[in-house]
């Protein structure tokens, strides 16, 4: 930790705000309002939480063919993920090495990456191929093996796991499988090699990204906000969850299967009777939220856009042919609808939480020791990552 960063943290949230994040849950409050409205605070989170960690960037199935590419912003940094000519998933900084123009603005399929400003052209491997008129009128500089470190696109560390794409902007995170280890240790009974991508949902959220996960982790609000979910898994089967290293974990046993959760779709092979009625959910800090039901693996990820703006993607993976077969179309659509309905029930609440943090009368609140200990720990982890 540098003295300058600690001074910046104190300047933004105060010594009291810093202290309340580390207080025992019985005495604690949530993060101060500035942590949800300050542009400067968000910059610290982008740099220290998102750029330095593994961040989910999409599904491999979004890029089925060579030349398929998806622009995405992670940690405030514009990136491109793409499938190159040999089928490898790669990540690059989404910026031309000449004058810094963004290369890709929407998902597309192209044989090369060509800058719209001066038509510098890069191969799908990121190497510079040509630059017209750079050395004079009607002269095209061609490059057989790229232009070297100063001219080729800057690559970003990128790895995949069972159809999920992750990037690490800083390049110095631990190996991806090690980062996922706390999740994998608790899910040994699930054969994740059997999952296939079934589709995704996109949401724009008028709230801070942290509120998305604070809401995601705690089951306290279910009785008030989610009537269908409450019927599926009542309050008496729920608990607060816990952190295991950098991963939050929770689960419950639900009484019966229902459409969208466990009914009408194939299950993971070899599940026990108990696991066939179990729901598990995880948050791999900072943003990879995964839910495991007997028939699916679903991912909710939020990308900060502004202190009060968040972009969400919700990806659904199903077992085997259930992801694409017409035989399972109705059940597949019911699953996506279930997630869409559930998430939209939260959106209005998140906006109310965001707006309430404009009030000087709100000082972080009083948290439930029974339900909100892990949620409180999430704020502490944000600060710890900034200070580390």
N, C-alpha and C positions, 0 to 999 in steps of 0.2 A: 504494500500500500504506500502510495506517495502522499506526502503532506498536502500537496496541492489538491489532489482528488478529495481527500477528507475535508479540506477547507471548503471545496465546492459543494460537497454533500451537505455540510452544516449550513452553508450560505443558503441553500435551497430549501431544506426541510427543518433546519434548526437542531440544536442539541437535544431538545425535548422530542422532536420527531425521530431522531436517531435512537434515542433511548427507548421510546415506546415500541420500536420494532424488535427490540431484544429483551423486553420485559416478559416475565412469565405470563401465560395466557390469562390467568386469573386477574392480572393487573393491566394487561396490555390493551392497546388500541391499534387500529389499522394504520396504514401509512398516512401521513399528512396530505392535505388537499393538493399541495404543490406537486406531489409525485404523480398526480393524474392530469394536471393542467399545464405544467411547465415544459416549454420547448427544450430548455437546457437540461432538464431531468431526462426527458426522452432521448436526447443525444447521448447521455451517459449510458442509458439502457441499451441503445442500439449498438454502441461501441463495445461495451463490456459484457453484455448478456447475449446479444445475437451474433455479433461478428466472431466471437471467440468460442462459440459452442457449435455443435451439430444442429442444423436447422433443416426441417423437412421442406423440400423444394417442389415436390410433385410426385406423381406416379409414373413409372416407366411406361405404362400403357397409354399415357397422354402423348408419348413420342414413339409411335409404333414403327415408323419407317425412317431410314436415313434421311437427314435433312429436316426432320421435324424439330421444331425449336419452340421454347416457351420463355418469354422474358419474365423476370421476377425480381422484386426488390427485397433484399435481406439485410437487416442492420442498416437500412438507409442506403445500401449500395446496389446499383442496378446490375443485374446479372442475366446471363442467358444459360439455360440448360438445353442440351440438344443431343440427338443421336447421330453419331458420325457414320462414315461410309462402312466401317466394319461392324457397326451395331453397338459400339461402346457409348455409354452415356457420359457426356462431358459437361463441365461448367466453365464459363468464361465471364470476365467482366464485360458488361454490355456497353463498350465504349471503343470508338475507333482510336487507334494510336496516333493518328495524324492531328486532328483538331478537337478530338474529344466528343464527337457527336454520338448519340445513342444509336446503335445499329438496328435493333429489333424492338418494335413497339407493341406487337401483338403476336399470339401464337400463329405459326405459319410453317410451311414446308418449302425450303429453298435449297438449291445445290451448293450455294456459297453464301457467305455473309458479305454484303456489299454496302458500304457507307452511303447514305443518301446525299451527303454533302459534296464529296469529291470522288466518289465511286472507287475508293480503295476496296479491293476485294480480298477476302480471307477464305481459306478452305474450312471445311467442317472440323479440321484438326486445329484450327486457330492460327495457322501459318499464313502470312501475307503471300498473296499470289500475284497481284498486279496493282499498279497505281498509274492511271493514265494522265498524261500531260504534266506530270510532276517535274520532269527534267527538261520540259520545253513543249511547244505545240506539237501535237500529233505523235508524241513519243510515249510509248507505254513501257514502263519498267516492269519486267517479269521476273518472278522469283521461283526457282525450281524447288528450293528447300526452305522457303520462308525467309523472313528478313532479320531473324535473330531476336534477342531479348528486347531490343528497343522498338521493334516494329511489329512483331507478332502479337496476337491477342494475349492478354494475361489470363492464364488458366487458374481456376479455383478448385480447391480440393473437393472431390465429389466421389461418393460411394453409394452403393445400392444395397438394399436388404429386402428380399422377398417382394420385389415390385415397388418398393418405396425408394425415392431418391433423396439423399441428404447432401448438404454442402457445408463446408466450414470455411468461412471467408478468411479468417486469420491464418489458417493452415496448420495451427499448432494444437488442435484438440486431440484428445486421446483417440485410439482406434475406435471406429464406429461400433464394432461388436462389443468392445469393452464398455463404451458409453451405454449401450443397450442392456448390459448384463443384469442390472437389477430387475428389469422387466422380464428378461428371458428366464431368469432363475425362478420366477413365480409362474411361468407359463409352460413348463416343460411338457405338460400333457397335451399341448396344442401343436399340431403339425402345421406351422406357418408356411411351409413350402407348398401347401395345398391351396393357398388363397390366390384369387385373381381379382383384378380391379373391375368393379361393376359400374362405377361412375362417381361423380362428385357434385356437390352443391356449393354455390358461392353466395356470400352474404357481405353486405356493407353494414358496419356497426358504428353507431354514433356514440362511441364510448372508448375509454382507454383499454388497451390490450390486457392489462393486469386484471381488470374487472371481469373479463371473459373467463380467466382461469380461476379467480377467486370464487366465482359463481359455479364453475365446473366442478371444483373440488368438494364443495360443501353440499350435503344433502338436506340441510335445514330448511331450505326454501321449497322443497319439493311439494310439501302438503299445501302450499299456498299458490304455487305457480303452475304446477304440472299435474292436473287431475288424472290424466290417463296413466302417466308414469307412477303416480301414487297408488293407483289400483293395481298396477303390475307388480310393484315392489313397495309395500307399505312402509311407514316410518319405523315400525318395530323390527324390520329386517336390516335396517341401515345402521352404520356406525360412522365414526368421523374419518377413518382412514389414517394413514401414517406415511412418513417419509422414510425411505430406505436409500441412504446416500443421496444422490441428486434426483431421485425418482419418487414421486408420490404414488401411493397405491391404495385402492379401496376395492371392495367387492360386496356382493350380497347373493343369497340364494333366493330366487323368486318362486312363488308358489306354482305357477302354471306358465307354459309357453303361450305366446300370443303372436298374431301377425306382425311381422316386422322385427320380432325378437324370438328366434328359435323355432317358429312354426312355419311350415311350408317350404323350407329350404334345407338342403343337406347340411349335416353337422360335421365338425372335425372328426376324423376317424378315431375310433377307440376311446372316446370320452366315457368316463364313469357316469353312473346315474346321477350323482350329485353335480358333477361338472356340466352335465347336460341341462342343468337349471341354474347355472352360475353366471353372473355378470361381473366382469372385472374392469376397472379403469385405472389408467396410469397418466401421469404427467412427467415426461422426461424434460427437466428444466433446460431451456426456458419455455418451450412452446409445443413440444410434440405430445399431444394428448391422444391416447389410444384406448379404445374400448373393445373388449373381447367378450363376445357372446358365443354360444355353442355353434352358431351358424355364420359368424362374421368377424371381421377385424375392421373397425372403423376409426378414422383419424380426423381429429379436429385441430386445425392449426390457425393461429391468428398472427397477422403481420401488422405491426404498427405503421400507420400512415401519418398520423399527427397525434398530439396528446388526446384528442377527443374523436379520433377516427381510426378504425381498425378494419382490415380486410380479412375475411375468414374463408377458408376452404374446408369442406367436410367430404372426405373421401371414404367410400365404402368398398371393402374387399369381401368377396363371398367365396364359398368353398367350391373349387373345381368348376364344372360347367355351369353352375348356378349363376356365375357372373355374366354369362353371355347367351346361354341357351334359351330359345323361345319357350321351352317347356317350363321355365321358371320366370317368365316375364312378369306375370301378375304378382308373384311373391317378391320379386326383385323391386318392382315399382312400389309395392307396399312398404318395403324396408326403407327406400329412399324417402317416401312420403312421411314415414314415421319420424325420421331424423329431421326432415324439413319442418314438420309441425312442431316438434319438440324444441328445436333451436329458435324458431320464431317466437315461441312463448317466452324465451329469455330476452329477446332483443329489446322489447319495451322496458323491461326491468333494468337492463344494463344502461339504457339511456337515462332513466330516472336516477340511477346511482351516480352517473357522470354529472348530471345537472346539480344534484345535491351537493357535490363537492365544490360548487361555487360559493357555498354559504360559509361565512366565518363562524356560524353556530355549530358547524360539524368539525369535530376534532379527532376523527378517526374511529369514533364509536366505541361501544362496549361489546366485546366479542363473547360468544357462548363457549365456555370451557368444554362443554360436552361435544359440540359440533365443529368449532372453528379453529381449533389449535393448528391443524395443518395449513389452513388458509392463512393464518397469521404468520406461520413459518415461511410461506411463500414470499411475503414482503421482506422478511429478514434475509432470505436468500438473494433477492434482487439487490439489496444493499451490500451484502457480502461480496457478490460478484463485482459490483462497481468498485468496491474498496480493495479487491484482491489484485 
